[in-house]
């Protein structure tokens, strides 16, 4: 996955996360793990299938 693809995936995940929580509910730890999961899922989806 190229950097621009990763940036797009992360941007979408951040937008979705911010849409689900209020300003007081922001949690950097929760966001970081959400982003790790999103990147992993995106890389798996783009991986060549056997």
N, CA, C and O atoms as a MOPAC input file, in Angstrom:
PM7 MOZYME 1SCF
protein

 N      0.86000 1    -1.15900 1     0.00000 1
 C      0.00000 1     0.00000 1     0.00000 1
 C      0.91400 1     1.23300 1     0.00000 1
 O      1.85100 1     1.34100 1     0.79100 1
 N      0.61300 1     2.12900 1    -0.89200 1
 C      1.40600 1     3.34900 1    -1.02800 1
 C      1.02800 1     4.35000 1     0.07200 1
 O     -0.04300 1     4.25900 1     0.67200 1
 N      1.92700 1     5.30300 1     0.32100 1
 C      1.68700 1     6.28700 1     1.36800 1
 C      0.41900 1     7.10000 1     1.13100 1
 O     -0.30400 1     7.41000 1     2.07700 1
 N      0.14700 1     7.44600 1    -0.12200 1
 C     -1.06100 1     8.23200 1    -0.37500 1
 C     -2.31800 1     7.41800 1    -0.09600 1
 O     -3.32800 1     7.96600 1     0.34500 1
 N     -2.26200 1     6.11100 1    -0.35100 1
 C     -3.39700 1     5.24400 1    -0.03000 1
 C     -3.57600 1     5.14700 1     1.48000 1
 O     -4.69900 1     5.18800 1     1.98000 1
 N     -2.45900 1     5.01800 1     2.20800 1
 C     -2.52700 1     4.96900 1     3.66800 1
 C     -3.10500 1     6.27000 1     4.21400 1
 O     -3.92400 1     6.24800 1     5.13300 1
 N     -2.68300 1     7.39700 1     3.65600 1
 C     -3.18800 1     8.69000 1     4.10900 1
 C     -4.69400 1     8.78800 1     3.88500 1
 O     -5.41400 1     9.30000 1     4.74300 1
 N     -5.17300 1     8.31100 1     2.75300 1
 C     -6.60600 1     8.33500 1     2.46900 1
 C     -7.37500 1     7.47800 1     3.46900 1
 O     -8.41100 1     7.89600 1     3.98800 1
 N     -6.86400 1     6.27600 1     3.73700 1
 C     -7.51900 1     5.36900 1     4.68500 1
 C     -7.53800 1     5.99300 1     6.07300 1
 O     -8.55800 1     5.95500 1     6.76100 1
 N     -6.41000 1     6.57000 1     6.48500 1
 C     -6.33900 1     7.19100 1     7.80600 1
 C     -7.26200 1     8.40200 1     7.90600 1
 O     -7.91800 1     8.59800 1     8.92900 1
 N     -7.31700 1     9.20800 1     6.86200 1
 C     -8.18900 1    10.38800 1     6.85200 1
 C     -9.64700 1     9.96400 1     7.03400 1
 O    -10.38100 1    10.56600 1     7.81800 1
 N    -10.05500 1     8.93500 1     6.31300 1
 C    -11.43000 1     8.45100 1     6.42500 1
 C    -11.70900 1     7.92800 1     7.83300 1
 O    -12.77500 1     8.18000 1     8.39300 1
 N    -10.75100 1     7.20100 1     8.39900 1
 C    -10.92800 1     6.65500 1     9.75100 1
 C    -11.00600 1     7.76900 1    10.78900 1
 O    -11.82600 1     7.70600 1    11.70400 1
 N    -10.16500 1     8.78000 1    10.65400 1
 C    -10.18100 1     9.89600 1    11.59900 1
 C    -11.50100 1    10.64700 1    11.49800 1
 O    -12.10300 1    10.98800 1    12.51700 1
 N    -11.95200 1    10.90500 1    10.28400 1
 C    -13.23700 1    11.58900 1    10.10500 1
 C    -14.37300 1    10.79500 1    10.73600 1
 O    -15.24200 1    11.36600 1    11.39600 1
 N    -14.36800 1     9.48000 1    10.53700 1
 C    -15.41800 1     8.63600 1    11.11300 1
 C    -15.34100 1     8.65500 1    12.63800 1
 O    -16.36400 1     8.74700 1    13.31700 1
 N    -14.12100 1     8.56700 1    13.17300 1
 C    -13.93900 1     8.58400 1    14.62500 1
 C    -14.43600 1     9.90300 1    15.21000 1
 O    -15.16000 1     9.90800 1    16.20500 1
 N    -14.05600 1    11.00600 1    14.60300 1
 C    -14.46800 1    12.31900 1    15.11000 1
 C    -15.97000 1    12.51000 1    15.00200 1
 O    -16.55800 1    13.24800 1    15.79400 1
 N    -16.60400 1    11.85100 1    14.02800 1
 C    -18.04500 1    11.94100 1    13.89000 1
 C    -18.78600 1    11.13600 1    14.93800 1
 O    -19.97600 1    11.35900 1    15.16100 1
 N    -18.09200 1    10.19200 1    15.59400 1
 C    -18.74100 1     9.32700 1    16.57000 1
 C    -18.57200 1     9.79800 1    18.01100 1
 O    -19.32500 1     9.37100 1    18.88700 1
 N    -17.60900 1    10.66000 1    18.27100 1
 C    -17.36400 1    11.09100 1    19.65300 1
 C    -17.53200 1    12.60100 1    19.76200 1
 O    -17.38400 1    13.33100 1    18.78200 1
 N    -17.84500 1    13.05500 1    20.97600 1
 C    -17.88900 1    14.49000 1    21.19400 1
 C    -16.49300 1    14.96600 1    21.61300 1
 O    -15.61300 1    14.15200 1    21.89300 1
 N    -16.30200 1    16.26100 1    21.65200 1
 C    -14.97600 1    16.81700 1    21.93900 1
 C    -14.43200 1    16.34100 1    23.28500 1
 O    -13.22400 1    16.15100 1    23.42800 1
 N    -15.29000 1    16.15100 1    24.25500 1
 C    -14.83900 1    15.69600 1    25.56300 1
 C    -14.52000 1    14.20900 1    25.56700 1
 O    -13.82500 1    13.72600 1    26.46100 1
 N    -15.02200 1    13.47700 1    24.57500 1
 C    -14.80200 1    12.04600 1    24.52500 1
 C    -13.59400 1    11.63200 1    23.72100 1
 O    -13.34000 1    10.43900 1    23.55600 1
 N    -12.84000 1    12.60300 1    23.21300 1
 C    -11.66200 1    12.26500 1    22.41300 1
 C    -10.63800 1    11.53200 1    23.26900 1
 O    -10.32300 1    11.96300 1    24.37800 1
 N    -10.12900 1    10.44000 1    22.75800 1
 C     -9.16300 1     9.61900 1    23.48000 1
 C     -8.06800 1     9.20700 1    22.49700 1
 O     -8.31800 1     8.42400 1    21.58100 1
 N     -6.86800 1     9.72900 1    22.68400 1
 C     -5.79300 1     9.45200 1    21.72900 1
 C     -5.42500 1     7.98000 1    21.70000 1
 O     -5.05500 1     7.46600 1    20.64500 1
 N     -5.51600 1     7.28600 1    22.83000 1
 C     -5.20300 1     5.85700 1    22.84600 1
 C     -6.21600 1     5.08100 1    22.02100 1
 O     -5.84300 1     4.21800 1    21.22500 1
 N     -7.48500 1     5.38300 1    22.20500 1
 C     -8.54900 1     4.73000 1    21.44000 1
 C     -8.39000 1     5.02000 1    19.95500 1
 O     -8.52600 1     4.12200 1    19.12400 1
 N     -8.10500 1     6.26600 1    19.62300 1
 C     -7.91400 1     6.64700 1    18.21900 1
 C     -6.72600 1     5.91700 1    17.61600 1
 O     -6.81200 1     5.42800 1    16.48900 1
 N     -5.62700 1     5.83500 1    18.33900 1
 C     -4.43900 1     5.17700 1    17.78000 1
 C     -4.70700 1     3.71000 1    17.48800 1
 O     -4.29200 1     3.20900 1    16.44300 1
 N     -5.39200 1     3.00700 1    18.38900 1
 C     -5.69200 1     1.59900 1    18.13800 1
 C     -6.72200 1     1.42700 1    17.02500 1
 O     -6.67900 1     0.44600 1    16.28300 1
 N     -7.63700 1     2.36800 1    16.91000 1
 C     -8.58500 1     2.34200 1    15.80100 1
 C     -7.83900 1     2.47100 1    14.48000 1
 O     -8.13800 1     1.75800 1    13.52200 1
 N     -6.87300 1     3.37500 1    14.42700 1
 C     -6.09800 1     3.57900 1    13.20100 1
 C     -5.24500 1     2.36400 1    12.86300 1
 O     -5.11700 1     2.00900 1    11.69100 1
 N     -4.66100 1     1.72200 1    13.86700 1
 C     -3.88700 1     0.49700 1    13.62900 1
 C     -4.78900 1    -0.56400 1    12.99900 1
 O     -4.40500 1    -1.21000 1    12.02300 1
 N     -5.97600 1    -0.74100 1    13.55300 1
 C     -6.90800 1    -1.74900 1    13.03300 1
 C     -7.35000 1    -1.40700 1    11.61200 1
 O     -7.45400 1    -2.29500 1    10.76600 1
 N     -7.60900 1    -0.13500 1    11.34500 1
 C     -8.03900 1     0.28600 1    10.01400 1
 C     -6.93200 1     0.04600 1     8.99100 1
 O     -7.19800 1    -0.45000 1     7.89600 1
 N     -5.70300 1     0.39400 1     9.33500 1
 C     -4.58600 1     0.16500 1     8.41200 1
 C     -4.38500 1    -1.32600 1     8.14800 1
 O     -4.17200 1    -1.73300 1     7.00500 1
 N     -4.45000 1    -2.13200 1     9.19400 1
 C     -4.28000 1    -3.57500 1     9.03200 1
 C     -5.35700 1    -4.13500 1     8.09700 1
 O     -5.06400 1    -4.91800 1     7.19400 1
 N     -6.59900 1    -3.72300 1     8.32800 1
 C     -7.70900 1    -4.20200 1     7.50200 1
 C     -7.52600 1    -3.75900 1     6.04700 1
 O     -7.75200 1    -4.54500 1     5.12700 1
 N     -7.12300 1    -2.51800 1     5.83800 1
 C     -6.92500 1    -1.99900 1     4.48100 1
 C     -5.79800 1    -2.74800 1     3.76700 1
 O     -5.90600 1    -3.06100 1     2.58100 1
 N     -4.72400 1    -3.03000 1     4.49300 1
 C     -3.61300 1    -3.76400 1     3.87700 1
 C     -4.02700 1    -5.19000 1     3.53000 1
 O     -3.63600 1    -5.71100 1     2.48600 1
 N     -4.80900 1    -5.82200 1     4.39100 1
 C     -5.27400 1    -7.18100 1     4.12600 1
 C     -6.21200 1    -7.21000 1     2.92400 1
 O     -6.16000 1    -8.13700 1     2.11600 1
 N     -7.06900 1    -6.19500 1     2.80500 1
 C     -8.00200 1    -6.13000 1     1.68200 1
 C     -7.28100 1    -5.91300 1     0.34600 1
 O     -7.74800 1    -6.36900 1    -0.69900 1
 N     -6.15300 1    -5.22200 1     0.38800 1
 C     -5.41700 1    -4.92600 1    -0.83300 1
 C     -4.36600 1    -5.97900 1    -1.16200 1
 O     -3.78100 1    -5.95300 1    -2.24500 1
 N     -4.12200 1    -6.91000 1    -0.23500 1
 C     -3.12900 1    -7.96000 1    -0.45800 1
 C     -3.62300 1    -8.90400 1    -1.55300 1
 O     -4.81800 1    -9.18500 1    -1.64600 1
 N     -2.70800 1    -9.38400 1    -2.37000 1
 C     -3.10500 1   -10.33400 1    -3.41800 1
 C     -3.69300 1   -11.59900 1    -2.79200 1
 O     -3.14800 1   -12.14700 1    -1.83400 1
 N     -4.77800 1   -12.03300 1    -3.33700 1
 C     -5.43700 1   -13.25300 1    -2.84900 1
 C     -4.84100 1   -14.46500 1    -3.58400 1
 O     -4.62300 1   -14.41100 1    -4.79500 1
 N     -4.57700 1   -15.55600 1    -2.84900 1
 C     -4.01400 1   -16.76500 1    -3.49100 1
 C     -4.97600 1   -17.44100 1    -4.43500 1
 O     -4.63600 1   -18.45900 1    -5.03800 1

